[in-house]
């Protein structure tokens, strides 16, 4: 059955309307997806910048509260020549309050002081106790605990 010119025009007109609707929907959908992706990337970058800002603040505060060497602190307490366990206890007793104080302001972070000479953390926050200050082996593949 042949369609008249008028019927063909109406049929093509509906077809064009449908095509415009589909293309408009596709363009709007792609635009929304692009906006969502850029928003997500910006949120990730913002979180990274906040994390870095907090790390700089933490290291600054640790440095401001303790601005001498471990060796100086051990000499002041008269344990520079004592066994490493004795040195660890002295360093921990001096540094743990500093780390706890700063750690309260930054509960999302684990922070502390590490002594390369003693090969272990000497103060950590959140505070797990002196018995948790286990030696850390520095190997080419990274740090591991004993």
N, C-alpha and C positions, 0 to 999 in steps of 0.2 A: 504494500500500500504506500502510495506516494503522499508525502506531506506537502501541504500548500506552503506558499511563501510565508504567509502569516504564521502558520504553525511552526515553521522552521525558525523564524525570528524569535518567537516566544520561547521555544526550546533552547536556542542558543543564548538568549538573554538570561534564562535561569542558570544555564551552565556557566556563563561568565560571572554571575553573582556568586555562585558556589565557589568558583575558582578564586575570586577576590576574597571571599570569606576565609578560605583555607590558607591562602598566602598571607593574609593579614594575621591570622592565628599563629602561623609558623613564625613570622617576623616578631610578633609580640612575645611568643614563647622563647625564642632564642635570646631576645633582649633581656627578658627576666632571668634566664639562666646565666647570662654574662654578668648581670648586676649581682646575682647571688654569689657567683664565683669570686668576683672582685671584693665583695664584702667579707667573704670568708678569708681570703688572703690577707686583707687588711687587719682583720681580727687576730690572725695568727702572728702577723708582724707586730702588732700592738702588744700582744702577750709576751713576745720575745723581748721587746724593748723594756717592758715593765720588769721582766725577769732580770735582764742585764742591769737595769737601774738598781734593783734590790741587791744584786751581788756586789756592785760597786759600793753601795751604802754599807753593806755588812763588812766588807774588807776594810773600808775606811774606819768604821767604828772599832773593829778589832785592833787595827793599827793605832788608833788614838788611845785606846785603853791600855795597850801593852806596847810600849815603844822601846823596849830593851831586848837584848838577846837572851836566849835560854841560858847560855853560859854565865852571863852576868847575874841572872836571877839565882842560879845554883851557887855561885860564889858568895852572893849576899847572904844566902841561907846556910853557908858552910858545908855544902854537900857536893862540891864539884868533884871530889875524889872518891865519893861513895859509890856503891854498886848502882846499877841502872834502875833497879826497882825502887831504891830510896830516892833517886833523882826523879823518877816518874811520880812518886807520891808528892814530893815538894812542888814540882811543876803543876801537877793537877790541883793541889790545894790553892795555889796562887791564881791559876788560869780558869778553873772551872766556874767560879763566881762571875767572871767577866763574860764567859761564853753563855752561861745561863741567862744573864741579864740581857744580852743582845739577842739570844735565841727566843726570848719571850716576845720580842717585837717582830720576829720573822718566823712564825710557827710552821710555815711551809718548807723551811730549809733546815737541813742538817748542816751544822757548822762546827768548827773547832780548830785546834792547833795541832800540828804534826811536827815531831822532832825527827829529823833525818839521823841524828846521832844515836838516838834511842831506837830508831826504826819503828816508831809507833805513834799513834795519836796520844797526846798528853791531856787533852780536854775536849769533850764533845758535847753538843747539845742537839737534840734533847738528851739530858743526862741519863746514862744507863748504868753508871757506877764505874769505879776504878777497875773492877774485874773484867769489864768489857773492853778495856784499852789493850787489845791484842796486837801483837806485832804484824806489820804489813810488809810483805816482800815486794820490793820494787824490781820487776823483771822487764825485759824488753817488750813483752807482750801486754804489759799493763800491771796494775797492782793487784795482788791477791792476799787474802788473809791466811795466816797460819792456823 
